[in-house]
Amino acid sequence: MTYNVGQILFIILEKKMQVYPMMIVEEIVKRTLHGEETNYVLQGGSDPTTTILLSHIDGEVFESADEAKYVLTVRATAQIEKLVDSAVSRATKWYDNNTKNVQQEMQEVMTLSQEQIKVTLSDGTVANLKTG
């Protein structure tokens, strides 16, 4: 990947699970008999002396915050789906008499379009939920 000096990269750090912005402050091109190698020096934070080579970063590199946000959102959504599926599976095993109700409710919710969602409030009022 080719970057520009002054460009901001958004790094999802593996160990800290956070998004960290870093700016490219130097491009290093090394030419040898075996070819050419390009590396970048990144500044982390507001202190210009805090630098690290891009090749030493332990994380995923994104050129925009939106890209990083998208990846994190997809991962979080997948994890949430696993949690809910696991709960439904356990409900099926543990509470056999209510299994049909749980599965039917899940199927109904999954098949509704965004404009058809209805919610029954605690006082019995039925409200139409409009999302999007």
C-alpha positions in Angstrom: 0.0 0.0 0.0 1.3 3.5 -0.8 0.7 6.4 1.5 1.6 10.1 1.6 3.5 12.0 4.2 1.0 14.0 6.3 -1.7 11.4 5.8 -3.6 10.2 8.9 -4.1 6.5 9.3 -6.5 4.8 11.7 -5.1 1.8 13.4 -7.2 -0.9 15.2 -4.6 -1.9 17.8 -4.8 -5.7 18.5 -3.7 -5.7 22.2 -5.8 -2.6 23.3 -8.8 -3.1 20.9 -9.0 0.6 20.3 -8.8 2.8 17.2 -5.7 5.0 17.3 -5.0 7.8 14.7 -1.4 8.1 13.5 0.1 10.5 11.0 2.7 9.6 8.5 5.7 11.9 9.1 8.3 10.2 7.0 8.6 7.9 4.0 11.7 5.7 3.8 12.7 4.2 0.5 15.5 1.6 0.6 17.1 0.5 -2.7 19.4 -2.5 -2.7 20.6 -5.1 -5.3 17.6 -7.2 -4.2 15.0 -4.5 -4.9 13.2 -1.6 -3.4 11.5 -1.4 0.0 9.3 1.4 1.2 8.5 1.9 4.9 6.7 4.7 6.7 7.4 6.4 10.1 4.2 7.2 12.0 3.7 9.8 14.7 1.5 8.6 17.5 -0.2 11.3 19.5 0.7 15.0 19.7 4.4 14.5 20.7 6.5 14.6 17.5 9.1 12.4 19.2 6.7 9.5 19.6 7.2 7.6 16.4 7.0 4.0 15.2 7.6 2.3 11.9 4.4 1.2 10.1 5.9 -2.3 9.7 6.1 -2.6 13.5 2.4 -1.8 14.1 0.5 -4.7 15.7 -2.9 -4.0 14.3 -5.0 -3.3 11.2 -4.4 -0.2 9.2 -7.2 1.8 7.6 -7.0 5.0 5.5 -10.2 6.4 6.9 -12.1 6.4 10.2 -15.2 5.2 8.3 -13.4 2.1 7.1 -12.3 1.2 10.6 -15.8 1.9 11.9 -17.4 -0.3 9.3 -15.0 -3.2 10.1 -15.7 -2.8 13.9 -19.5 -2.6 13.3 -19.5 -5.8 11.2 -17.6 -7.6 13.9 -19.8 -6.4 16.7 -22.9 -7.3 14.8 -21.6 -10.8 14.1 -20.8 -11.2 17.8 -24.2 -10.0 18.9 -25.9 -12.4 16.5 -23.9 -15.2 18.0 -25.0 -14.2 21.5 -28.6 -14.1 20.6 -28.5 -17.3 18.5 -26.9 -19.0 21.5 -29.6 -17.7 23.9 -32.3 -19.0 21.5 -30.6 -22.4 21.3 -30.4 -22.6 25.1 -34.0 -21.6 25.4 -35.0 -24.4 23.0 -33.1 -26.9 25.1 -34.1 -25.7 28.5 -37.7 -24.7 28.0 -39.1 -27.2 25.6 -42.7 -26.2 26.1 -42.0 -22.6 25.0 -39.7 -23.5 22.1 -42.3 -23.0 19.5 -43.1 -19.5 20.8 -39.5 -18.4 20.9 -38.7 -19.7 17.5 -41.8 -18.3 16.0 -41.2 -14.8 17.5 -37.6 -14.9 16.2 -38.8 -15.8 12.7 -41.5 -13.1 12.7 -39.0 -10.4 13.8 -36.4 -11.5 11.2 -38.9 -11.4 8.3 -40.5 -8.1 9.1 -39.4 -5.2 7.0 -38.2 -2.1 8.7 -41.5 -0.3 8.2 -43.7 -3.2 9.6 -42.3 -3.5 13.1 -45.0 -3.2 15.8 -44.2 -3.0 19.5 -46.7 -3.8 22.3 -46.1 -1.4 25.2 -46.5 -2.5 28.8 -50.0 -0.7 29.0 -51.2 -2.8 26.0 -50.8 0.0 23.5 -49.5 -1.2 20.1 -47.0 1.2 18.5 -45.6 1.1 15.0 -41.8 1.4 15.0 -40.4 3.2 12.1 -36.6 2.9 11.6 -34.2 4.0 8.9 
